[in-house]
Amino acid sequence: PSVLEDEALPLGKWIHRDPKAILGEKAAAEFHNELPFLFKVLAVENPLSLQAHPNARQAKTGFEHENKAGIPLDARERNYKDSQAKPEMLCALSDFWVLCGFRSAADILRILQVLKVPELANLSSLLQQPVLGNTLKSFFSTLLRLPSPDKQRIIEAVRRQVENQMEDPICSWIFKLSSLYPADIAVLSPLFLELIHL
């Protein structure tokens, strides 16, 4: 945590001395006397792992559920350490690429049709059948739950296809990611998440 230079005191402890004066009465009440944000400065040499952040309702419900289940706050399997939402804002200080938010099912299908990877045919069909309600959820959860050998086969097949289309940012990022993390199905993220250049 950040430390106050003159007192060598962690920021959180300093806030707890007088939260209303430091945060303001409204923020102190709303955020339980805690700083309502986490400020990070990252020097990102390699892509970071995928993260999912809860909205306000999910955070409150998840926190209450884990409390009722008796999962200690410091337990490794705990997902919700508090009841606060975790939105993020990114300010790029240099050239930066980010994957943020899901593409539409139609956009994912368009990309898959251009790539022509037979190993993804079954997954593509999930995006064309709104029978289960949420086609994107079906596609994503099916992809993540595939057995490891199937995931590896798909990663290798997609990698072979993107090698010939490196001028396309989606393809070049899949290639880079699969070079760094060859066994992680998340290397296919540029297929289904928005790829944004900052």
Solvent accessible surface area in square Angstrom, and as a share of the most:
residue,aa,sasa,rsa
1,P,151,0.95
2,S,75,0.48
3,V,83,0.48
4,L,34,0.17
5,E,174,0.78
6,D,127,0.66
7,E,79,0.36
8,A,80,0.62
9,L,30,0.15
10,P,41,0.26
11,L,47,0.24
12,G,35,0.33
13,K,128,0.54
14,W,79,0.28
15,I,3,0.02
16,H,96,0.43
17,R,151,0.55
18,D,71,0.37
19,P,24,0.15
20,K,124,0.52
21,A,76,0.59
22,I,56,0.28
23,L,32,0.16
24,G,30,0.29
25,E,126,0.57
26,K,164,0.69
27,A,25,0.19
28,A,2,0.01
29,A,80,0.62
30,E,97,0.44
31,F,54,0.22
32,H,123,0.55
33,N,62,0.32
34,E,89,0.40
35,L,62,0.31
36,P,57,0.36
37,F,125,0.52
38,L,142,0.71
39,F,156,0.65
40,K,116,0.49
41,V,110,0.63
42,L,106,0.53
43,A,108,0.83
44,V,51,0.29
45,E,163,0.73
46,N,71,0.36
47,P,38,0.24
48,L,108,0.54
49,S,90,0.58
50,L,79,0.39
51,Q,109,0.49
52,A,101,0.78
53,H,79,0.35
54,P,27,0.17
55,N,76,0.39
56,A,68,0.53
57,R,161,0.59
58,Q,76,0.34
59,A,0,0.00
60,K,115,0.49
61,T,76,0.44
62,G,11,0.10
63,F,41,0.17
64,E,73,0.33
65,H,125,0.56
66,E,12,0.05
67,N,71,0.37
68,K,174,0.74
69,A,66,0.51
70,G,57,0.55
71,I,44,0.22
72,P,80,0.50
73,L,100,0.50
74,D,129,0.67
75,A,16,0.12
76,R,240,0.88
77,E,119,0.53
78,R,12,0.04
79,N,119,0.61
80,Y,55,0.21
81,K,110,0.46
82,D,55,0.29
83,S,34,0.22
84,Q,51,0.23
85,A,34,0.27
86,K,79,0.33
87,P,117,0.74
88,E,124,0.56
89,M,188,0.84
90,L,90,0.45
91,C,101,0.61
92,A,36,0.28
93,L,157,0.78
94,S,85,0.55
95,D,108,0.56
96,F,52,0.22
97,W,83,0.29
98,V,39,0.22
99,L,49,0.24
100,C,78,0.47
101,G,43,0.41
102,F,95,0.40
103,R,17,0.06
104,S,66,0.43
105,A,25,0.19
106,A,74,0.58
107,D,34,0.17
108,I,0,0.00
109,L,26,0.13
110,R,127,0.46
111,I,10,0.05
112,L,12,0.06
113,Q,114,0.51
114,V,84,0.48
115,L,2,0.01
116,K,151,0.64
117,V,11,0.06
118,P,107,0.68
119,E,50,0.23
120,L,4,0.02
121,A,58,0.45
122,N,127,0.65
123,L,7,0.03
124,S,19,0.12
125,S,38,0.25
126,L,37,0.18
127,L,10,0.05
128,Q,103,0.46
129,Q,91,0.40
130,P,97,0.61
131,V,127,0.73
132,L,130,0.65
133,G,59,0.57
134,N,83,0.42
135,T,22,0.13
136,L,39,0.19
137,K,138,0.58
138,S,17,0.11
139,F,2,0.01
140,F,47,0.20
141,S,26,0.17
142,T,52,0.30
143,L,2,0.01
144,L,73,0.36
145,R,194,0.71
146,L,37,0.18
147,P,78,0.49
148,S,85,0.55
149,P,99,0.62
150,D,43,0.22
151,K,42,0.18
152,Q,56,0.25
153,R,121,0.44
154,I,6,0.03
155,I,5,0.03
156,E,82,0.37
157,A,5,0.04
158,V,0,0.00
159,R,72,0.26
160,R,136,0.50
161,Q,57,0.25
162,V,0,0.00
163,E,88,0.39
164,N,123,0.63
165,Q,40,0.18
166,M,76,0.34
167,E,146,0.65
168,D,51,0.26
169,P,62,0.39
170,I,21,0.11
171,C,4,0.02
172,S,17,0.11
173,W,46,0.16
174,I,1,0.00
175,F,45,0.19
176,K,93,0.39
177,L,14,0.07
178,S,3,0.02
179,S,64,0.41
180,L,77,0.38
181,Y,86,0.33
182,P,79,0.50
183,A,78,0.60
184,D,66,0.34
185,I,11,0.06
186,A,25,0.20
187,V,4,0.02
188,L,1,0.00
189,S,1,0.01
190,P,0,0.00
191,L,3,0.01
192,F,1,0.01
193,L,17,0.09
194,E,65,0.29
195,L,29,0.15
196,I,71,0.36
197,H,97,0.43
198,L,85,0.42
